Every structure is written in C-alpha cells, then in structure tokens.
Amino acid sequence: MKQPIFTGRNVPISELAKATGKSAQFIRVGLQQGVLNFGFAIHQSSDHAYSYYCPDKLVWEQTGYFKGMSDEEDGSNETS
C-alpha cells in the first residue's frame, strides 16, 4: 500500500465522525478519556472546553482513513 503524503493537517472531529460512523460526541469523549489513540484532547484552563488535535498521519496509522487538505481548508484546530 502506498503511503499518503502527510501535511500534519488537523482532521476535524466532524470528518472523523463521518468517516468512522460514530457521533462527534463519541469521538470527543474517546479522545478525552484516552480510549481513542488517533489524536489528543487538551483541556483548556479552568473551564470545561477542550481543543482537539488529530494529525492526518496518526489518524491514517490508527484507522486507515486519509483525506488530503483541499484549498478551502486552513488546518485550524476545532474546539468544543
């Protein structure tokens, strides 16, 4: 299998949910609890918000899913 060209793109939670057939909430909680190992959930200060980083290479290694960055995407982090 040919390896994709990785850019470090942050794969959005919504895209991961669609690709895996799971809800976005399932993905977020799995990352927060460390159960899903294709990204990171970083707790933001004293509030209940998290930032998520799911690099394209790690997502591909753990799930086999890959989609390259389009011109419209800027790779910004998704928070919740």
NORSUL-V651682 format. One record per helix or strand of 3 or more residues. SS is the DSSP state (H for helix, E for strand). FROM is the first residue (numbers start at 0). TO is the last residue. Records with the same first field share a line. If there is no record, write none. Layout:
SS->FROM-TO / FROM-TO
//
This chain:
H->12-19 / 23-32 / 55-62
E->39-42 / 49-52
//
